[in-house]
Amino acid sequence: MTLRLAVAQYPVEAHASWDAVAAKLTRWCEEAASAGAHLLVFPEYASMEITSLLPKEVQADVRLQLPALQPFVGPFTALHRDLATRLGVYVVAGSYPVAVGEGFVNRAMVFTPGGRVEYQDKLVMTRFEHEKWGVAPGEGLRVFRAPFGSFGINICYDSEFPHLARALAGGGADLLLVPSCTEAVTGYHRVQVGSRARALENQMYVAQAPLVGTAPWNEAIDVNTGAAGVYGPIDHGFSPEGDGVVTRGPLNVATWVYADLDLGRLRAQREDGHTLNARDWVHGERQAAPGAVTVDL
């Protein structure tokens, strides 16, 4: 089966009401479903545009925003569940700061056409999340097995740590989804380079979905830079230029980026590609196990 993937370059915007938020998300999902997409991926912290509904004094402080966002978790979840079931698609919603215990985690919720709701939490926090926002790491990696194939999620910074994607690949994931939110172009490139490296190492597809646009009312997502991209193994037949770039959108433009992925061909390439990075990873680990030896010159 060929998977039609829709990756959002999603623009953060101010809204006057919850109904306006819901109408926007509905338009976006309906557009991707009409284009034949099976799996829709929204960016990290796309949900934070809901903060435009909060009082001005709350908008000015992220630590006040996080508890104030909790009453919207139910409507946010119900909306995405309804869209996934009504449109017959899988949706990875924009990640949401969800209260867990006495703190908050950065959670990407996964919605199925059958009405099921799962999630993946971010595991490695940026210094801003940790030092300023009060967002803590979640626990555990999940591989989501769907009729079209298996996928995992590395939220933004997580994609820069190879062992996380490697664990997902070892668990059967053919596709890694990377919702991202980066202020500067350097941050976008860090996540993009990490995504391309994870595709190379694990001979898997990796899709990055960035937040774009500006939100002057919110210090956490005031400026957002990025381009959606889908990356694959650097081998014959996976990208037009042979560089592993399956497709990539224009920088900072609000749009869906689509890719048609043959996961069966990907698995065959792991077995008989020009290189066998996924298989040979274990040899590299074995060679590195003793640690590096210092040689005085």
RODO-2510 file (C-alpha; in nm, 4 decimals, decimal comma):
residues 297
     n   res          X          Y          Z
     1     m     0,0000     0,0000     0,0000
     2     t     0,1177     0,3505    -0,0805
     3     l     0,0757     0,5908     0,2096
     4     r    -0,0263     0,9456     0,1183
     5     l     0,1210     1,1630     0,3893
     6     a     0,0170     1,5232     0,4561
     7     v     0,2695     1,7324     0,6502
     8     a     0,1571     2,0745     0,7711
     9     q     0,3433     2,4017     0,7510
    10     y     0,0830     2,5301     0,9913
    11     p     0,0483     2,9046     1,0562
    12     v    -0,0099     3,0238     1,4104
    13     e    -0,2855     3,2859     1,4261
    14     a    -0,4907     3,4823     1,6792
    15     h    -0,8557     3,3795     1,7170
    16     a    -1,1608     3,5498     1,8580
    17     s    -1,3305     3,2319     1,9831
    18     w    -1,2973     2,8557     2,0230
    19     d    -1,5336     2,8183     1,7264
    20     a    -1,2800     3,0035     1,5108
    21     v    -1,0034     2,7664     1,6235
    22     a    -1,2236     2,4672     1,5436
    23     a    -1,3210     2,6084     1,2036
    24     k    -0,9570     2,6557     1,1058
    25     l    -0,8533     2,3047     1,2062
    26     t    -1,1575     2,1637     1,0286
    27     r    -1,0652     2,3462     0,7051
    28     w    -0,7092     2,2165     0,7220
    29     c    -0,8105     1,8570     0,7851
    30     e    -1,0810     1,8623     0,5188
    31     e    -0,8334     1,9980     0,2645
    32     a    -0,5806     1,7201     0,3311
    33     a    -0,8487     1,4501     0,3315
    34     s    -0,9831     1,5833     0,0009
    35     a    -0,6318     1,5488    -0,1417
    36     g    -0,6388     1,1784    -0,0545
    37     a    -0,4133     1,1882     0,2520
    38     h    -0,4258     0,8931     0,4926
    39     l    -0,2103     1,0455     0,7695
    40     l    -0,2069     1,4148     0,8673
    41     v     0,0741     1,5614     1,0781
    42     f     0,0565     1,8965     1,2586
    43     p     0,3511     2,0791     1,4240
    44     e     0,4807     2,1017     1,7755
    45     y     0,2940     2,3557     1,9895
    46     a     0,0440     2,4337     1,7123
    47     s    -0,2157     2,4157     1,9890
    48     m    -0,0602     2,7198     2,1573
    49     e    -0,2497     2,9527     1,9248
    50     i    -0,5397     2,8825     2,1615
    51     t    -0,3619     3,1178     2,4046
    52     s    -0,4996     3,4041     2,1938
    53     l    -0,8325     3,3324     2,3656
    54     l    -0,6881     3,3955     2,7123
    55     p    -0,6823     3,7267     2,9039
    56     k    -0,3976     3,9630     2,8160
    57     e    -0,2275     3,9222     3,1528
    58     v    -0,2199     3,5437     3,1052
    59     q    -0,0941     3,5709     2,7474
    60     a     0,2104     3,7594     2,8770
    61     d     0,3410     3,4704     3,0897
    62     v     0,3902     3,1136     2,9651
    63     r     0,3772     2,9777     3,3186
    64     l     0,0281     3,1217     3,3515
    65     q    -0,0759     3,0024     3,0063
    66     l    -0,0112     2,6334     3,0708
    67     p    -0,2704     2,5876     3,3497
    68     a    -0,5098     2,8208     3,1678
    69     l    -0,4966     2,5951     2,8592
    70     q    -0,6150     2,2854     3,0467
    71     p    -0,9915     2,3527     3,0105
    72     f    -0,9416     2,3401     2,6330
    73     v    -0,7843     1,9906     2,6346
    74     g    -1,1265     1,8225     2,6247
    75     p    -1,2662     2,0258     2,3332
    76     f    -0,9320     1,9960     2,1475
    77     t    -0,9373     1,6178     2,1861
    78     a    -1,3048     1,5878     2,0927
    79     l    -1,2585     1,8021     1,7815
    80     h    -0,9690     1,5949     1,6489
    81     r    -1,1422     1,2665     1,7299
    82     d    -1,4469     1,3836     1,5360
    83     l    -1,2385     1,4975     1,2386
    84     a    -1,0423     1,1708     1,2227
    85     t    -1,3560     0,9559     1,2359
    86     r    -1,5652     1,1720     1,0036
    87     l    -1,2939     1,2080     0,7411
    88     g    -1,1552     0,8550     0,7775
    89     v    -0,7973     0,9687     0,8386
    90     y    -0,5250     0,9367     1,0993
    91     v    -0,4311     1,2680     1,2606
    92     v    -0,1288     1,3626     1,4698
    93     a    -0,2529     1,6808     1,6325
    94     g    -0,0390     1,9815     1,7116
    95     s     0,1378     1,9031     2,0376
    96     y    -0,0294     2,0289     2,3548
    97     p     0,1098     2,1153     2,6998
    98     v    -0,0945     1,8704     2,9087
    99     a    -0,1031     1,8653     3,2887
   100     v     0,0408     1,5421     3,4313
   101     g     0,0721     1,5183     3,8073
   102     e     0,2000     1,8513     3,9332
   103     g     0,3646     1,9502     3,6041
   104     f     0,3152     1,9586     3,2289
   105     v     0,4331     1,7465     2,9369
   106     n     0,4540     1,8325     2,5667
   107     r     0,2119     1,5767     2,4169
   108     a     0,1356     1,4837     2,0556
   109     m    -0,2002     1,3066     2,0414
   110     v    -0,2727     1,0476     1,7721
   111     f    -0,6310     1,0042     1,6473
   112     t    -0,7572     0,7114     1,4399
   113     p    -1,0555     0,6740     1,2030
   114     g    -1,2007     0,4292     1,4557
   115     g    -1,2074     0,6919     1,7313
   116     r    -0,9056     0,5743     1,9270
   117     v    -0,6791     0,8315     2,0953
   118     e    -0,3122     0,7614     2,1732
   119     y    -0,0148     0,9889     2,2356
   120     q     0,3610     1,0390     2,2401
   121     d     0,5224     1,2805     2,4867
   122     k     0,8408     1,4745     2,4196
   123     l     1,1318     1,3110     2,6005
   124     v     1,4222     1,5576     2,5816
   125     m     1,3397     1,9140     2,6735
   126     t     1,5032     2,2244     2,5313
   127     r     1,6513     2,4594     2,7867
   128     f     1,3624     2,7034     2,7276
   129     e     1,1003     2,4406     2,8077
   130     h     1,2931     2,3284     3,1139
   131     e     1,4208     2,6611     3,2487
   132     k     1,1412     2,9041     3,1577
   133     w     0,8202     2,7217     3,0711
   134     g     0,8060     2,4468     3,3329
   135     v     0,7517     2,1647     3,0807
   136     a     0,8968     1,8286     3,1855
   137     p     0,9945     1,5156     2,9895
   138     g     0,7366     1,2449     2,9389
   139     e     0,8137     0,8751     2,9638
   140     g     0,8519     0,6035     2,7044
   141     l     0,8536     0,5577     2,3282
   142     r     0,5595     0,4207     2,1325
   143     v     0,5395     0,2576     1,7901
   144     f     0,1957     0,3048     1,6354
   145     r     0,0910     0,0209     1,4075
   146     a    -0,1704     0,1155     1,1471
   147     p    -0,3024    -0,0691     0,8393
   148     f    -0,0653     0,1283     0,6152
   149     g     0,2429     0,0584     0,8312
   150     s     0,4090     0,1507     1,1590
   151     f     0,5291     0,4929     1,2705
   152     g     0,6825     0,6670     1,5683
   153     i     0,7103     1,0278     1,6814
   154     n     1,0114     1,2347     1,7890
   155     i     0,8895     1,5789     1,8912
   156     c     1,1314     1,8448     1,7627
   157     y     1,4464     1,8291     1,9827
   158     d     1,3987     1,4533     2,0297
   159     s     1,4946     1,4074     1,6629
   160     e     1,8468     1,5276     1,7424
   161     f     1,9201     1,2237     1,9617
   162     p     1,9854     0,9143     1,7470
   163     h     1,9085     0,6492     2,0083
   164     l     1,5419     0,7550     2,0273
   165     a     1,4739     0,7042     1,6572
   166     r     1,6833     0,3896     1,6642
   167     a     1,4609     0,2410     1,9344
   168     l     1,1530     0,3182     1,7251
   169     a     1,3095     0,1621     1,4153
   170     g     1,3994    -0,1425     1,6227
   171     g     1,0353    -0,1621     1,7266
   172     g     0,9236    -0,1804     1,3647
   173     a     0,8661     0,1836     1,2691
   174     d     0,9100     0,2544     0,8975
   175     l     0,8159     0,6208     0,9370
   176     l     0,9277     0,8793     1,1914
   177     l     0,7148     1,1918     1,2389
   178     v     0,8857     1,5055     1,3690
   179     p     0,6468     1,7863     1,4710
   180     s     0,8655     2,0945     1,5244
   181     c     0,8549     2,4506     1,6539
   182     t     1,1681     2,6597     1,6014
   183     e     1,2153     3,0338     1,6273
   184     a     1,5345     3,0875     1,4277
   185     v     1,6373     2,9410     1,0935
   186     t     1,9285     2,7757     1,2751
   187     g     1,6805     2,5847     1,4907
   188     y     1,4875     2,4738     1,1844
   189     h     1,8073     2,3463     1,0239
   190     r     1,9076     2,1577     1,3386
   191     v     1,5815     1,9649     1,3333
   192     q     1,5951     1,9197     0,9563
   193     v     1,9521     1,7863     0,9679
   194     g     1,8554     1,5584     1,2566
   195     s     1,5583     1,4291     1,0579
   196     r     1,7702     1,3577     0,7520
   197     a     2,0323     1,1836     0,9630
   198     r     1,7692     0,9617     1,1277
   199     a     1,6436     0,8649     0,7800
   200     l     1,9973     0,7741     0,6745
   201     e     2,0858     0,5775     0,9874
   202     n     1,7667     0,3758     1,0076
   203     q     1,6740     0,3532     0,6381
   204     m     1,3318     0,4932     0,7212
   205     y     1,1157     0,7831     0,6084
   206     v     1,1188     1,0906     0,8311
   207     a     0,8683     1,3768     0,8018
   208     q     0,9142     1,7160     0,9685
   209     a     0,6054     1,9353     1,0268
   210     p     0,6975     2,2912     1,1370
   211     l     0,5007     2,5731     1,2923
   212     v     0,5232     2,8964     1,0898
   213     g     0,4133     3,2565     1,1365
   214     t     0,4165     3,4977     1,4293
   215     a     0,2286     3,5240     1,7575
   216     p     0,3364     3,8486     1,9264
   217     w     0,1032     3,7816     2,2199
   218     n     0,2910     3,4629     2,3176
   219     e     0,6599     3,4600     2,4111
   220     a     0,6824     3,0843     2,3573
   221     i     0,5765     3,0930     1,9908
   222     d     0,6254     3,4589     1,9004
   223     v     0,8320     3,3810     1,5863
   224     n     0,8249     3,0478     1,4035
   225     t     1,0494     2,9435     1,1156
   226     g     1,0503     2,6282     0,9066
   227     a     0,9613     2,4238     0,6025
   228     a     0,7919     2,0867     0,5970
   229     g     1,0012     1,8073     0,4551
   230     v     0,9901     1,4341     0,3953
   231     y     1,3244     1,2521     0,3905
   232     g     1,4232     0,8988     0,3040
   233     p     1,7241     0,6718     0,2625
   234     i     1,9990     0,8064     0,0392
   235     d     1,9713     0,5330    -0,2188
   236     h     1,8417     0,5010    -0,5725
   237     g     1,4756     0,5763    -0,6265
   238     f     1,3905     0,7496    -0,2999
   239     s     1,4383     1,1135    -0,3943
   240     p     1,4506     1,3095    -0,7206
   241     e     1,8083     1,4332    -0,6697
   242     g     1,9415     1,1247    -0,4929
   243     d     2,0020     1,3261    -0,1752
   244     g     1,7316     1,1710     0,0404
   245     v     1,4968     1,4713     0,0070
   246     v     1,1653     1,3206    -0,1022
   247     t     0,9937     1,6597    -0,0941
   248     r     1,0240     1,9901     0,0873
   249     g     0,7980     2,2937     0,1109
   250     p     0,8846     2,6627     0,0747
   251     l     1,0236     2,8281     0,3880
   252     n     0,7630     2,9938     0,6117
   253     v     0,4630     2,9479     0,3810
   254     a     0,1332     2,8173     0,5188
   255     t     0,0571     2,5009     0,3224
   256     w     0,0232     2,1245     0,3252
   257     v     0,3148     1,9290     0,1796
   258     y     0,2220     1,5857     0,0427
   259     a     0,4284     1,2739    -0,0202
   260     d     0,3314     0,9294    -0,1510
   261     l     0,5408     0,6700     0,0317
   262     d     0,5880     0,3048    -0,0631
   263     l     0,6731     0,1418     0,2703
   264     g     0,7108    -0,2014     0,1114
   265     r     0,9868    -0,0729    -0,1131
   266     l     1,1518     0,0837     0,1902
   267     r     1,1620    -0,2527     0,3691
   268     a     1,3077    -0,4190     0,0599
   269     q     1,5798    -0,1537     0,0447
   270     r     1,6787    -0,2354     0,4034
   271     e     1,7378    -0,5928     0,2933
   272     d     1,9248    -0,5248    -0,0305
   273     g     2,0248    -0,1592    -0,0574
   274     h     2,3583    -0,0196    -0,1713
   275     t     2,4379     0,0186     0,1971
   276     l     2,2670    -0,1487     0,4920
   277     n     2,2844     0,1174     0,7599
   278     a     1,9939    -0,0205     0,9622
   279     r     2,1487    -0,3668     0,9752
   280     d     2,5059    -0,2502     1,0274
   281     w     2,4233    -0,0172     1,3179
   282     v     2,5020    -0,3026     1,5576
   283     h     2,8568    -0,3278     1,4195
   284     g     2,9149     0,0396     1,4862
   285     e     2,7846     0,0001     1,8408
   286     r     3,0169    -0,2926     1,8995
   287     q     3,3198    -0,0996     1,7764
   288     a     3,2323     0,1984     1,9964
   289     a     3,1607    -0,0056     2,3085
   290     p     3,5143     0,0038     2,4554
   291     g     3,5169     0,3827     2,4193
   292     a     3,7690     0,5994     2,2357
   293     v     4,1399     0,5577     2,2979
   294     t     4,3478     0,8742     2,3433
   295     v     4,6554     0,8811     2,1219
   296     d     4,9233     1,1389     2,1986
   297     l     5,0760     1,2808     1,8806
***
